[in-house]
């Protein structure tokens, strides 16, 4: 966006990410999607500047925090398309 270029490339992201930002959505966008649900913006350390938005699964809304670790996942979407989602990675207790 900063350089206003339309030249983009696909990058495969295999590592975990961290929540950069989030919101709790109370608007029902799809009939089968229960509300409320969390939408997170995830950043990846090995891919600076790459941020991906998606639904967060695997934790209560009260547990969501900036910096929490998540893994990439996908959910079935309309028209057979896959929608990015993220799953909370619980840290092992010491």
ABEGO torsion letter per residue (X at the ends): XAAGBABBBBBBBABBBBBABBBBBABBABAABBOBBBBBBBBBAABBGBBBBBBBBGBBAAABBBGBBBBBBBBBBBGGBBBBBBBBBBBBBX
